[in-house]
Amino acid sequence: MPDYQAHIILFNDERYHRCNLRSGQRLFRHDHLVGNSLIGTLSGVVEDEVLDCGYRAPFGGIDCTRRRESAGAVLDLLRAASTHARAEGIRDIRIRARPGYFGPNEFAAEFVLLNLGASIESCELSLGLEPWRYRTPEEYLAALQPAERRAIRHGLRTGMVFVPAETARDWAGCYELLAETKRRRGGGFRYSFDYVMMLRKTFGKRIAMHRLIQGGDLAGAALVYRVRRDWDCVAAWGDNLRHRQNRVMNVMAYQLVCEAIVQRVSIIDTGISSVSGVPDDGLVQFKRNIGGTTGLRLNFLLSLA
């Protein structure tokens, strides 16, 4: 029998949706099988006749069981899912697609959606690190520009310690630092502390908080979700301004890549670097400097009328 859960990313997981579900909303899931073979799944949350794949998440996307599925199979999956959705009274499907650096299935999904007449609702710049390219931390450092290598080595020489948040107090301190980082950038933290802890309780170590400690002080923090067995997503990260001269964020990126190499994580999504289509060039440059690959975060709307 096919495994109906192993291929589902965290943001399409029914448990994730139930943490966000509101009155008047319901879950939808279509598993596409050919004979006894599970090809993939389209799932999400339905509200007002619209199916949202990636509801209240950075992205959703189509979950295929194979990392290199044929475009024809993705087309058949989406057609079958559309027929199923239409039968349940769904008028439109919104798919918050994953950036292309997650693999060839993302380009197949874009190809299929555009040729089925889907419109693009929004487009943001997204950057991701690719630890699969490096066998060791030394190879990662060697791939960076000299200035970036110097920044990381300078930060490492200060003795910052990379450790996980373990106690409720650890998590609360990290949350406050991340919220302060958001405020400095003119925004707000979209997640409440209680919500983050609910996800942690639901998904365990797949919801991780990493810390950089400098002389007993919290210098930096990163909230990271294990989206799939070998995919990570940085939900939020930030630094303490008192330690910025020690290049905290550069060191954090280095430590996340080091951990990913050990755990055989292939992708670390570092999030969008634009807001409402306006790029944050400083943020884009920082992520490129630490080895980030550029992709597009596209939201598609497919009408079933």
C-alpha positions in Angstrom: 0.0 0.0 0.0 1.3 3.5 -0.8 2.3 5.8 2.1 -0.2 8.6 2.1 1.8 10.9 4.4 5.5 10.7 3.7 5.5 13.1 0.7 3.3 15.7 2.4 5.2 18.9 3.4 4.5 20.4 6.8 2.6 23.4 5.3 0.2 21.0 3.6 -0.1 18.7 6.6 -3.7 18.3 8.0 -2.3 18.9 11.5 -0.8 22.2 10.4 -4.1 23.3 8.9 -6.0 22.4 12.0 -3.7 24.8 14.0 -4.9 27.6 11.7 -8.5 26.5 10.8 -11.3 29.0 11.5 -15.1 28.8 11.6 -16.5 28.3 8.1 -13.4 26.7 6.7 -12.9 23.0 5.8 -10.1 20.8 4.7 -9.7 19.4 1.1 -7.3 16.7 -0.1 -7.0 14.8 -3.4 -4.6 11.8 -3.6 -3.9 11.0 -7.3 -3.3 7.3 -8.0 -2.5 5.5 -11.2 -3.3 1.8 -10.5 -1.8 1.2 -7.1 0.8 3.9 -7.4 0.4 7.2 -5.5 1.6 10.0 -7.8 1.0 12.9 -5.5 -1.5 15.1 -3.5 -3.2 18.5 -3.8 -4.5 19.6 -0.4 -5.5 22.8 1.4 -8.2 24.8 3.2 -11.5 25.8 1.6 -13.3 29.0 2.4 -15.9 30.9 0.3 -15.5 28.3 -2.6 -11.8 28.9 -2.8 -9.3 26.2 -2.1 -6.1 27.6 -0.7 -3.0 25.3 -1.0 -0.5 26.8 1.4 -3.0 28.5 3.6 -1.4 30.7 6.3 2.0 29.4 5.2 5.0 30.7 3.2 4.1 28.2 0.5 2.1 25.0 -0.2 2.6 23.5 -3.7 1.8 20.2 -5.2 3.2 17.2 -3.2 4.6 14.5 -5.5 5.9 11.2 -4.2 8.9 11.3 -6.5 11.4 14.2 -6.6 11.4 14.1 -10.5 7.9 13.5 -11.6 7.0 13.9 -15.3 5.1 17.1 -16.4 2.4 14.8 -17.8 1.8 13.2 -14.5 1.6 16.6 -12.8 -0.9 17.7 -15.4 -3.0 14.6 -14.8 -2.9 15.1 -11.1 -4.0 18.7 -11.3 -6.8 17.9 -13.7 -8.1 15.1 -11.5 -7.8 17.3 -8.4 -9.8 20.1 -10.2 -12.6 17.7 -11.1 -12.7 16.5 -7.5 -12.7 20.1 -6.3 -15.4 21.2 -8.7 -17.6 18.4 -7.5 -17.2 19.8 -3.9 -18.4 23.2 -5.0 -15.0 24.8 -5.2 -14.8 27.7 -7.7 -11.1 28.6 -7.6 -7.8 27.0 -6.6 -5.1 29.1 -5.2 -1.7 27.4 -5.2 1.1 29.1 -3.2 3.9 27.5 -5.2 7.4 26.6 -4.0 10.4 28.4 -5.5 12.2 26.5 -8.3 15.3 25.7 -6.1 13.1 23.0 -4.4 13.5 20.9 -7.5 12.2 20.1 -11.0 8.7 19.3 -9.9 8.2 23.0 -9.1 8.9 24.0 -12.7 6.6 21.2 -13.9 3.8 22.6 -11.7 4.3 26.1 -13.0 4.3 24.8 -16.6 1.0 23.0 -16.0 -0.7 25.8 -14.1 0.1 28.4 -16.7 -1.0 26.2 -19.6 -4.2 25.4 -17.8 -4.9 29.2 -17.7 -4.0 30.0 -14.2 -3.2 33.7 -13.4 -0.3 34.9 -11.2 -1.7 36.8 -8.2 1.6 37.8 -6.8 5.3 37.4 -7.3 8.1 37.8 -4.7 11.8 37.2 -4.7 12.9 34.2 -2.6 16.3 32.9 -1.8 17.4 29.6 -0.5 20.7 27.9 0.5 21.6 24.6 -1.0 23.6 22.5 1.5 23.4 19.5 -0.9 26.2 21.2 -2.9 28.7 20.8 0.0 30.2 17.8 1.6 31.8 19.7 4.4 31.6 23.2 6.0 35.0 23.9 4.5 33.6 23.4 1.0 30.7 25.8 1.9 33.2 28.5 3.1 35.4 27.9 0.0 32.4 28.6 -2.3 31.9 32.1 -0.7 33.5 35.4 -1.7 36.7 36.3 0.4 34.9 39.1 2.2 32.1 36.7 3.3 34.6 34.1 4.5 36.4 36.8 6.6 33.1 37.9 8.1 32.2 34.4 9.2 35.7 33.6 10.5 35.7 36.9 12.5 32.4 36.0 14.0 33.5 32.5 14.9 36.6 33.9 16.6 34.4 35.8 19.1 33.4 32.5 20.6 29.7 32.6 19.9 28.1 29.3 20.8 25.4 27.7 18.6 22.9 25.9 20.7 19.1 25.0 20.5 16.4 26.6 22.6 15.3 24.0 25.1 13.4 25.6 28.0 10.3 27.7 27.8 12.4 30.6 28.9 14.9 30.0 26.0 12.0 30.0 23.5 10.5 33.2 25.0 13.8 35.0 24.9 14.3 34.0 21.2 10.8 35.0 20.4 11.2 38.5 21.8 14.5 38.9 19.8 12.8 37.9 16.6 9.8 40.2 17.3 12.2 43.1 17.9 14.0 42.3 14.6 10.6 42.5 12.8 9.8 45.8 14.5 13.2 47.3 13.5 12.3 46.5 9.9 8.9 48.2 10.2 6.8 45.1 10.4 5.3 42.8 13.0 5.7 39.1 13.9 2.8 37.3 12.2 3.0 34.4 14.7 2.1 34.7 18.4 4.3 33.0 20.9 1.5 30.7 21.9 1.0 29.7 18.2 4.7 28.9 17.8 4.6 26.7 21.0 1.5 25.0 19.7 3.3 24.1 16.5 6.2 22.8 18.6 3.9 20.7 20.7 2.2 19.3 17.5 5.3 18.6 15.4 8.0 18.2 18.0 11.6 18.8 16.9 10.5 19.7 13.4 9.9 23.1 14.8 13.3 24.2 16.1 14.7 27.4 17.6 18.5 27.9 17.2 20.5 30.4 19.3 23.8 32.1 19.2 25.1 32.9 22.7 27.8 35.5 23.2 29.1 35.7 26.8 25.9 34.6 28.3 23.9 37.0 26.1 21.5 36.1 23.3 23.2 37.4 20.2 21.0 35.8 17.5 18.1 33.4 17.0 16.5 31.5 14.1 13.1 29.8 14.0 13.4 26.9 11.5 10.8 24.4 10.3 11.7 21.0 9.0 9.3 21.2 6.0 10.1 17.7 4.7 12.6 15.1 5.6 15.5 17.1 3.9 14.0 20.5 3.5 14.2 23.3 6.0 12.4 26.7 6.0 13.6 29.7 8.1 10.4 31.1 9.4 12.2 34.0 11.1 15.7 35.0 12.2 17.3 38.0 13.7 20.2 39.5 15.7 20.8 41.5 18.8 22.1 44.9 17.8 24.7 44.9 20.6 26.5 42.1 18.9 26.0 43.1 15.3 29.7 44.0 14.9 30.4 40.2 15.4 28.5 39.4 12.2 25.9 37.4 14.0 23.7 36.7 10.9 26.6 35.5 8.9 27.6 33.1 11.6 24.0 31.9 12.0 23.8 31.1 8.3 27.1 29.2 8.5 25.9 27.2 11.5 22.6 26.4 9.8 24.5 25.1 6.8 26.9 23.1 9.0 23.9 21.4 10.7 22.2 20.8 7.4 25.3 19.0 6.0 25.4 16.7 9.1 21.6 16.0 8.9 21.6 15.7 5.1 19.2 18.6 4.6 19.4 19.6 0.9 17.5 23.0 0.9 17.2 25.8 3.5 14.6 28.3 2.3 15.5 31.7 3.8 12.2 33.4 2.9 11.2 36.2 0.6 13.3 39.3 0.1 10.6 41.6 -1.2 7.3 42.9 0.0 4.3 43.4 -2.3 6.7 43.1 -5.3 9.2 45.7 -4.0 12.6 44.2 -3.5 14.7 44.7 -0.4 18.0 45.0 -2.2 20.1 44.9 1.0 18.4 41.7 2.1 18.8 40.2 -1.3 22.5 41.0 -1.4 23.1 39.6 2.1 21.4 36.3 1.2 23.4 36.1 -2.1 26.6 36.7 -0.2 25.9 33.8 2.1 25.4 31.5 -0.9 21.7 31.9 -1.6 20.1 30.8 -4.9 17.4 33.1 -6.2 13.9 31.8 -7.0 10.4 33.2 -7.4 7.6 32.8 -4.8 4.5 32.7 -7.1 0.9 32.5 -6.1 -1.3 31.1 -8.8 -5.1 31.3 -9.1 -6.8 28.6 -11.2 -10.4 29.2 -12.1 -12.6 26.1 -12.3 -15.6 27.9 -13.9 
